[in-house]
Amino acid sequence: MLGLSAKDTGFLLFVTFLTLATPILLQPFPESSSLAQFNAGYPDLMQRFAIFGIFAIGFNILFGLTGYLSFGHAAFLGVGSYSVVWTYKLLSFNVLPGLILAIVLSGIFALFIGFVSLRRSGIYFSILTLAFAQMSYNLAYSVLTPLTNGETGLQVYGSDPQYLMGEGSPDVPNLFGLVMQDSMKVPVGDWVFTFNVGYYFTAVIAIFVFYISLRIFRSPFGLILRAIKTNRTRLNYAGINTRPYMLAAFVISGMYAGLAGGLLAAMDPLAGAERMQWTASGEVVLMTILGGAGTLMGPVLGAGFIKYFENIFSKINETVLHDWFGALPEPVRDFLIGIISPFVGDGWQLTLGLLFMLVVIFLPGGIMEGAKRIGSLFRRKPSQGGGSPAPKAPVEAAETSNQPAE
Amino acid sequence: MSTNVHNVVLHVDDVHKTFGGLHALADIDLAVEEGKTHAIIGPNGAGKSTLLNVIVGRLAPTSGAVVFDGQVLTGKQPYEINQLGVARVFQTPEIFPDLPVLHNVMTPAFAKRDGAYKLHIWENLLDEKTIQEEAEHLLQDVGLWERRMDHAGALSRGDKRRMELAMCLIQHPRLLLLDEPTAGMSRHDTNTTIELLKKVKERGMTKIIIEHDMHVVFSLADKISVLAQGRIIAEGNPEDVRNDPKVKEAYLGGAH
């Protein structure tokens, strides 16, 4: 179905189900429980999961398949955001033209930056992309102020022309009248599930672009990108000119980033230069590595993981800790709070950094490798207990190695 | 030289190659006939690999030209030369160690089918039955079919060479260059490889072989050129070369 094998179709349906059920799955704790603050099922955070998931999926097509580490993908994120806000200013608050413009413009940007940067590989490629992104950031911040509104950030003012604004058009981002920030709250017992228009809009796009990435992973094009990662010399002597393939991968991942940036502005009609800063480029690298570079699901999980930490862990401050340990005798309580507090609240990045180090050292394949190891533990057990024939194991291993990207 | 000149597919025309002051190749003239196996032998450092590198475009000759089937190869990129129908097996196997064996063999087939630039984003590898079947068939020929799902990096050196040979054969090249195809192989593996290369010969593929192993050379070659110190000192059919006193002195006698 859809040009996929039965196994991949099942996988895509599973991912689709998870994405559509996210508002329920991320709300596991009842409202009245003290764990409710760990619930992630609110619109703003879910939108970020989907948007940065898209960003990471695209980045993975470049980094995961070809091994070329771009440190400048945030530039495309910024281009996407500015494009969408400009269509708000010039046309109307309908997000569709802006998103199309975001994809096209970031594609053109990526074509140029990729053409220059791909003359080098390895660390020099990374530095070139970083230089381009920092250049874009500084330009957006200063010289290009007429286009970007510099420090203040680009936003819509009452004086903007908005030529396509009709009488009844909503004055917030919408899709043909469907307002992004609208939500439906559904209380079920002690749980409250929020179904947000913006989230479902980004979720549908995310599923679609995930499908595209799945097709790329399974295509001859994807095979050649993997081959570039492992031996470019051989490809050359096998009759392949690697540069067009690299450039195509770079432009595709740039367009993904542009789409993600556009969606950020589609959820919240603002665009600022800080979106292009190198920290934003580094973040998508972390997401991809943490989740598992070169795997299909890894970058999405990595994106979710980091955004969850950023939004949930950062909220646990000392007051919250006092609530948790309130019942303990004072010296024990103070001791525990003293130990834990540097790692939560404003210190969430410390925990994330430590986790990242642990993952890179012990699970170089990221979260996906961890999942695979746990999976193989469970798979081995029945074969030991049930005494199923031994030769089965190598065949299974062979099958997974045939499709290294789950 | 006067007979069958029209059948020559590869001309190496007065090629010189110097590295600084070192004359790696001098006055090299070579005519490789269609469908024949042409062996280039010579002691270490004679310039055999340099010659091969000049033919495939890895090195540019200082002067002279290489002409394949009427096209000048000199100055062309390796991928352009491959697209003309020249494939090469390296002395140190150049493979895709992180990919499964089957995909290693399938990848060059796509290059052959689609050319150097074409991007197929919207096809599924699993639908490429013809290419996959041919790859599996070749893997059976080289005795690696059972290992087709293993990562190529996990193969032994001899297996890597045989896989690399399959990677070249799937392109049906008109000219196959083999840089010591049996180096590092056991006697048994060497014999299997000779049989395999004989099979290739029956298909009418032209081959240039660089080889140390005289057993391999005399089993396969139709014509032998002996290289010593960057020059061709003798050329002819295996019997003549074997009995040539100059060759005995420079290579066969001198080396042993």
Chai-1 contact restraints between the chains, C-beta under 6 A:
chainA,res_idxA,chainB,res_idxB,connection_type,confidence,min_distance_angstrom,max_distance_angstrom,comment,restraint_id
A,G3,B,N124,contact,1.0,0.0,6.0,A-B,restraint_1
A,S5,B,L126,contact,1.0,0.0,6.0,A-B,restraint_2
A,I216,B,I121,contact,1.0,0.0,6.0,A-B,restraint_3
A,R218,B,N124,contact,1.0,0.0,6.0,A-B,restraint_4
A,R218,B,L125,contact,1.0,0.0,6.0,A-B,restraint_5
A,S219,B,H120,contact,1.0,0.0,6.0,A-B,restraint_6
A,S219,B,I121,contact,1.0,0.0,6.0,A-B,restraint_7
A,S219,B,E123,contact,1.0,0.0,6.0,A-B,restraint_8
A,P220,B,F110,contact,1.0,0.0,6.0,A-B,restraint_9
A,P220,B,H120,contact,1.0,0.0,6.0,A-B,restraint_10
A,P220,B,E123,contact,1.0,0.0,6.0,A-B,restraint_11
A,F221,B,L119,contact,1.0,0.0,6.0,A-B,restraint_12
A,F221,B,H120,contact,1.0,0.0,6.0,A-B,restraint_13
A,F221,B,I121,contact,1.0,0.0,6.0,A-B,restraint_14
A,L223,B,H103,contact,1.0,0.0,6.0,A-B,restraint_15
A,L223,B,T107,contact,1.0,0.0,6.0,A-B,restraint_16
A,A227,B,F96,contact,1.0,0.0,6.0,A-B,restraint_17
A,A227,B,T107,contact,1.0,0.0,6.0,A-B,restraint_18
A,T230,B,F96,contact,1.0,0.0,6.0,A-B,restraint_19
A,T230,B,P97,contact,1.0,0.0,6.0,A-B,restraint_20
A,T230,B,D98,contact,1.0,0.0,6.0,A-B,restraint_21
A,N231,B,F96,contact,1.0,0.0,6.0,A-B,restraint_22
A,T233,B,E94,contact,1.0,0.0,6.0,A-B,restraint_23
A,R234,B,E94,contact,1.0,0.0,6.0,A-B,restraint_24
A,N236,B,P78,contact,1.0,0.0,6.0,A-B,restraint_25
A,N236,B,Y79,contact,1.0,0.0,6.0,A-B,restraint_26
A,Y237,B,P78,contact,1.0,0.0,6.0,A-B,restraint_27
A,Y237,B,N82,contact,1.0,0.0,6.0,A-B,restraint_28
A,Y237,B,R88,contact,1.0,0.0,6.0,A-B,restraint_29
A,A238,B,P108,contact,1.0,0.0,6.0,A-B,restraint_30
A,A238,B,A111,contact,1.0,0.0,6.0,A-B,restraint_31
A,G239,B,Y79,contact,1.0,0.0,6.0,A-B,restraint_32
A,G239,B,N82,contact,1.0,0.0,6.0,A-B,restraint_33
A,G239,B,Q83,contact,1.0,0.0,6.0,A-B,restraint_34
A,G239,B,A111,contact,1.0,0.0,6.0,A-B,restraint_35
A,G239,B,A116,contact,1.0,0.0,6.0,A-B,restraint_36
A,I240,B,Y79,contact,1.0,0.0,6.0,A-B,restraint_37
A,I240,B,A111,contact,1.0,0.0,6.0,A-B,restraint_38
A,I240,B,A116,contact,1.0,0.0,6.0,A-B,restraint_39
A,N241,B,Y79,contact,1.0,0.0,6.0,A-B,restraint_40
A,N241,B,A116,contact,1.0,0.0,6.0,A-B,restraint_41
A,N241,B,Y117,contact,1.0,0.0,6.0,A-B,restraint_42
A,P244,B,Y117,contact,1.0,0.0,6.0,A-B,restraint_43
A,A248,B,L119,contact,1.0,0.0,6.0,A-B,restraint_44
A,A398,B,M149,contact,1.0,0.0,6.0,A-B,restraint_45
A,S401,B,P100,contact,1.0,0.0,6.0,A-B,restraint_46
A,S401,B,M149,contact,1.0,0.0,6.0,A-B,restraint_47
A,S401,B,H151,contact,1.0,0.0,6.0,A-B,restraint_48
A,N402,B,P100,contact,1.0,0.0,6.0,A-B,restraint_49
A,N402,B,M149,contact,1.0,0.0,6.0,A-B,restraint_50
